[in-house]
Amino acid sequence: MSNTELIKSCQQGDQNSFRELYLSYSKNALGTAYLISGSKGIAEDIVQETFIECFNKIKGLKKVEAFEVWFYKILTRTGWRMVKAHNYILPLEDDNLEGMLFNLNMSNQIEHSETEMIVNEALEQLSLPLKTVVILYFYNDMTIKEISKILGCFEGTVKSRLHNAKKKLYDILSNSGLPSNSIELNVCK
């Protein structure tokens, strides 16, 4: 069943289709929520709240093709709300959630783990709007246009945030001890 058919089936109240939709999106949603919140427990809550809202409102989705943007809009807004509820003071957990971090192609697993930690710590130093743009752009491979729809802002605002985030990440990572070629290739695309 195609994604479009699956969503249409969900709109008609088919719970099995919604389960398939959940299975398709939950892993990436959890990774995104984790990066926004910095906490596995809060990320799980964000994903749960997002899917509940998605289930309750999917019948009102007018353009089935816009599902992904609509879904991530719910996810990011739920994430921001929950992070604000926790006063932005969130411990960085040492969870190993697959596919969340930049692919740095390190040969040594220890170096890779250290790099993941350094990149996560750098990401945590960004403001929530900058961090969200980085997460959606780099980790979810979304376009500037899609991100602007998700965040409800102009494409120029997204470009500006992405530029400022890259610049701040570069500055933070330059002082972290990472090899400069890793920083150059992965932060300043």
Secondary structure, DSSP 8 states (H G I E B T S, - for coil): --HHHHHHHHHTT-HHHHHHHHHHHHHHHHHHHHHHHS-HHHHHHHHHHHHHHHHHHGGG-S-GGGHHHHHHHHHHHHHHHHHHHTTT---------TT-S-----SSHHHHHHHHHHHHHHHHTS-HHHHHHHIIIIIS---HHHHHHHHTS-HHHHHHHHHHHHHHHHHHHHTTT--HHHHHHHH--
